[in-house]
Amino acid sequence: MYHACLAFALMFWATVVAAQTIEDHRYYRGSTDVTLRIVSTADLEVFEPYLLTFQQDRPDVSIDYTVVSSAELHRAIKEGASFDLALSSAMDLQFQLANDGYAQSYRSDATEALPDWARWRDLIFAFTAEPAVVVLSSDRFDGLSTPSTRQELITLLRENPDTFRGAVGTYDVRESGLGYLFATQEARSTDAYWRLSEVMGRLDPQLYCCSGQMIDDVAEGRLALAYNVLGSYAAERVARDSGGRVQILRMQDFANVMLRTAIIPKTASQTDAAGAMIDMLATLGLRDEPETWPLPPLSLSGTGEAPDFGPIRLGPALMVYLDTLNRRAFLTEWEDAMEQR
């Protein structure tokens, strides 16, 4: 059954959303033919506990879970791909979908309990708050001081070019929706972003689509550090890495904190099941302690972040850098900094 469903999903994406890439897919059989179709940026190893918990409460619902990049999720929903729930780490792209009429309205006691900054017009709902962090290779940092601010990181990279040449990873913001969100928000919040980008650009940085790939390369020693990866993914990897090969560093001068969000696309047919999943995620998002869940709550309890490092806000300001001219200008400056020859 799994292989049949995967084959169907691949054919669907190939015909309806050409040029999309499925990163992972899994089908969870329920007791009826009701199927909740979820498209998500969350890796299966991170999000599966939520899916299994949902099925414990709703064993009648089968779940068809497809993992894609944030940019491809955004494109798929705009092009009419048929999903019942879209979960994304790129909150600016999610907000644009909701603002442009690609999301259905939903309201419940669980969504009403969310703080105002974690929902917008009953269309988009946040259920985690996840900081961007730096991930270090313990072996490759042996003998080096550990930076705590961007200026200290800039100094470290400048003074040790042989150590870091070809060994610094970050997002390719032209391809990664989350990477673009982190980059634009950081650029508007601290001048150090462009200075750091120029220094990294002189060291032949390795560019990635996804946090998981960067963290894997740090763990394997191919990278000395990865910049602006998802803290939740890094924490999950550290928990699995008994060798202590990976360390998590949180910058003390400024922290991006992303809200992972859910929308019900206009194409959704199983809106009851989609709403039930949102209710579960919203309720978990309001828990006081991280407990054993892979993704942190909205409270940021236990993350170690300073109290004044609040989340990126849901609102029209998110769309500033999605404007075609603004995006082109930002990417030109980014390429000049990161792709020095």
C-alpha positions in Angstrom: 0.0 0.0 0.0 2.8 2.4 0.9 4.5 1.9 -2.5 1.2 2.4 -4.3 0.6 5.6 -2.5 4.1 6.8 -3.0 3.8 6.1 -6.7 0.5 8.0 -6.9 2.0 10.9 -5.1 5.0 11.0 -7.5 2.7 10.9 -10.5 0.4 13.6 -9.0 3.3 15.9 -8.4 4.8 15.2 -11.8 1.7 16.1 -13.7 0.1 18.8 -11.5 3.2 20.5 -10.1 5.9 20.0 -12.7 9.5 20.5 -11.7 8.7 20.0 -8.0 10.9 17.6 -5.9 9.5 15.4 -3.2 12.0 15.0 -0.4 10.1 12.3 1.5 6.7 10.7 1.6 4.8 8.3 3.9 1.3 7.0 4.1 -0.3 6.2 7.5 -3.3 3.9 7.0 -6.4 4.7 9.1 -9.5 2.6 9.6 -11.6 4.4 6.8 -10.9 5.9 3.4 -10.8 9.4 4.8 -7.3 10.7 4.0 -5.8 13.8 5.3 -3.3 15.0 2.7 -0.5 17.1 4.3 2.3 18.9 2.5 5.0 20.0 4.8 8.6 21.3 5.1 9.1 19.3 8.4 11.3 16.2 8.0 9.6 12.9 8.8 11.9 12.0 11.7 11.0 15.3 13.3 7.2 15.4 12.6 6.2 11.7 12.8 5.5 11.8 16.5 2.8 14.4 15.9 1.3 12.3 13.1 1.2 9.2 15.2 -0.3 11.1 18.2 -3.0 12.5 15.9 -3.9 9.0 14.7 -4.3 7.8 18.2 -7.1 10.3 18.7 -8.4 9.9 15.1 -7.7 6.3 14.1 -10.3 6.7 11.3 -8.2 9.1 9.4 -5.4 8.0 7.1 -2.6 10.5 6.6 -0.7 11.1 3.4 2.4 13.1 4.3 4.6 14.7 1.7 7.9 16.6 2.5 9.0 19.4 0.1 11.1 22.5 0.4 9.3 25.7 1.6 9.7 27.4 -1.9 8.1 24.3 -3.6 5.3 24.1 -1.1 4.5 27.8 -1.8 4.5 27.2 -5.5 2.4 24.0 -5.3 -0.4 25.7 -3.3 -0.4 28.6 -5.7 -0.6 26.3 -8.7 -3.6 24.4 -7.2 -2.1 21.2 -5.9 -4.7 19.4 -3.8 -3.7 19.2 -0.2 -5.8 19.6 3.0 -3.1 21.1 5.2 0.1 23.0 4.4 2.8 23.3 7.2 5.8 25.5 6.5 8.8 27.0 8.2 8.8 29.9 5.7 6.3 32.1 7.4 6.6 34.9 4.9 5.6 32.6 2.1 2.7 31.1 4.2 1.5 34.6 5.0 1.5 35.6 1.3 -0.6 32.5 0.5 -3.1 33.4 3.2 -3.2 37.1 2.3 -3.6 36.3 -1.4 -6.7 34.1 -0.9 -5.1 30.6 -1.1 -6.2 29.6 2.4 -9.6 28.7 4.0 -10.8 30.3 7.2 -10.9 28.1 10.3 -11.8 28.9 13.9 -12.0 26.8 17.1 -11.4 27.1 20.8 -7.9 25.9 20.3 -7.0 28.6 17.7 -8.8 31.3 19.7 -6.5 30.4 22.6 -3.4 31.3 20.5 -1.9 34.7 21.2 -2.6 37.4 18.6 1.0 37.3 17.3 0.6 33.5 16.6 -2.4 33.7 14.3 -3.8 36.0 11.6 -7.4 36.5 10.5 -8.3 32.8 11.2 -6.2 31.9 8.2 -2.7 31.1 9.4 -1.7 29.6 12.7 1.7 29.2 14.4 2.4 26.2 16.5 6.2 26.4 17.2 8.8 29.1 17.8 12.2 28.0 16.6 15.4 30.0 16.8 18.1 30.0 14.1 21.4 28.8 15.5 25.0 28.1 14.5 26.1 24.5 14.5 29.7 23.7 15.2 31.9 20.6 14.6 33.6 19.8 17.9 36.6 18.2 16.1 37.2 21.1 13.7 36.8 23.7 16.5 39.4 22.0 18.7 41.8 24.7 19.9 39.6 27.6 18.7 37.7 30.0 20.8 33.9 29.8 20.5 32.3 33.0 19.3 29.2 34.4 21.1 28.3 37.3 18.8 28.5 37.9 15.0 31.4 40.2 15.4 33.4 37.5 17.3 32.4 35.1 14.5 33.6 37.5 11.9 37.0 37.9 13.7 37.4 34.1 14.0 36.8 33.5 10.3 39.1 36.3 9.3 41.9 35.1 11.5 41.6 31.4 10.5 41.0 31.3 6.7 42.8 28.0 6.2 40.6 26.3 8.8 37.3 27.6 7.4 37.9 27.8 3.6 35.3 25.5 2.0 34.1 24.5 5.5 31.3 27.1 6.2 27.7 26.2 5.3 24.6 28.3 5.0 21.4 28.5 3.0 21.3 29.2 -0.7 18.7 31.9 -0.2 17.8 31.8 -3.9 16.3 28.3 -3.4 15.4 28.1 0.3 12.4 29.9 1.4 13.4 29.6 5.1 16.9 30.7 4.3 15.6 33.8 2.5 13.3 34.6 5.5 16.2 34.3 7.9 18.5 36.4 5.7 16.1 39.2 5.1 15.0 39.5 8.7 18.6 39.5 9.9 19.7 42.0 7.3 17.0 44.5 8.5 17.9 43.9 12.1 21.7 44.0 12.3 24.4 45.6 10.1 26.7 42.6 11.0 24.8 40.4 8.6 26.4 41.9 5.5 29.8 42.1 7.0 29.6 38.4 8.0 28.3 37.5 4.5 31.3 39.2 2.9 33.7 37.4 5.1 32.0 34.0 4.5 32.0 34.8 0.7 35.8 35.0 0.7 36.0 31.5 2.2 34.2 29.5 -0.6 31.0 28.9 1.5 29.0 25.8 0.8 25.3 26.6 0.0 22.4 24.3 1.0 18.7 24.0 0.6 18.0 22.6 4.0 19.0 22.6 7.7 19.2 18.8 7.9 21.9 18.5 5.2 24.0 21.2 6.8 23.8 19.5 10.2 24.7 16.2 8.7 27.8 17.7 7.0 28.9 19.3 10.3 28.4 15.9 12.1 30.5 14.2 9.5 33.3 16.8 9.6 32.8 18.1 6.1 31.9 21.5 7.6 33.4 23.3 10.5 30.2 25.3 11.0 26.7 25.8 9.6 25.1 29.3 9.9 21.4 30.0 10.6 20.2 26.4 10.8 17.0 25.5 12.6 17.6 25.0 16.3 15.0 22.3 16.6 16.7 20.2 14.0 20.1 20.8 15.6 18.8 19.8 19.0 17.2 16.6 17.6 20.6 15.7 16.0 22.5 16.4 19.2 20.1 14.1 21.1 21.0 11.3 18.6 24.7 12.0 18.5 26.3 10.2 21.4 29.8 11.2 20.2 29.4 14.9 20.9 30.4 15.7 17.3 27.9 18.6 17.1 27.6 21.7 19.3 24.8 24.3 19.1 25.8 27.9 19.4 23.2 30.7 19.9 24.3 34.2 19.0 23.9 36.5 21.9 23.7 39.8 19.9 20.6 38.9 17.8 18.4 35.8 17.2 16.0 35.1 14.5 13.0 33.1 15.9 10.8 31.6 13.2 7.1 30.6 13.7 6.2 27.3 12.0 2.7 27.8 10.6 -0.3 25.9 9.3 -2.9 26.9 6.7 -5.8 25.0 5.2 -5.5 25.5 1.4 -8.5 26.5 -0.7 -8.2 23.1 -2.5 -8.7 21.2 0.8 -11.6 18.7 0.9 -11.0 17.1 4.3 -11.3 20.3 6.3 -12.7 18.6 9.4 -9.5 16.4 9.7 -7.3 19.4 8.8 -8.9 21.5 11.6 -8.5 18.7 14.1 -4.8 18.5 13.3 -4.5 22.3 13.7 -6.2 22.1 17.0 -3.8 19.4 18.2 -0.8 21.5 17.0 -2.1 24.7 18.5 -2.7 23.0 21.9 0.8 21.5 21.9 2.2 24.9 20.9 0.8 26.4 24.1 2.4 23.9 26.4 4.7 25.3 29.1 7.5 22.7 28.7 9.2 21.2 25.7 8.7 17.7 27.2 9.7 15.0 24.7 8.3 16.6 21.6 10.9 17.3 18.8 9.7 20.8 18.1 9.6 23.6 20.7 6.5 25.3 21.9 5.5 28.9 21.2 6.7 29.9 24.7 10.4 29.0 23.7 10.7 27.4 27.2 14.0 25.7 27.6 15.6 27.1 24.4 18.1 29.3 26.3 17.1 32.4 24.3 17.2 35.8 25.9 13.8 37.1 26.8 14.1 40.0 24.3 14.7 37.7 21.4 11.1 37.6 20.3 9.7 35.8 17.2 9.3 37.2 13.7 5.8 38.7 13.6 3.0 37.5 11.4 1.8 40.5 9.4 2.1 42.5 6.2 5.7 43.5 6.9 6.7 39.9 6.0 5.8 40.6 2.4 8.3 43.5 2.0 11.1 41.3 0.7 8.7 39.2 -1.4 8.1 42.2 -3.7 9.8 41.4 -7.0 12.0 44.5 -7.1 13.0 44.2 -3.4 13.8 40.5 -3.8 15.9 41.1 -6.9 17.9 43.8 -5.2 18.4 41.7 -2.1 19.6 38.7 -4.1 22.0 40.8 -6.1 23.6 42.1 -3.0 23.6 38.6 -1.5 25.3 37.1 -4.5 27.9 39.9 -4.6 28.8 39.1 -1.0 28.6 35.3 -1.0 29.9 34.4 -4.4 33.2 36.3 -4.6 35.7 35.2 -7.2 
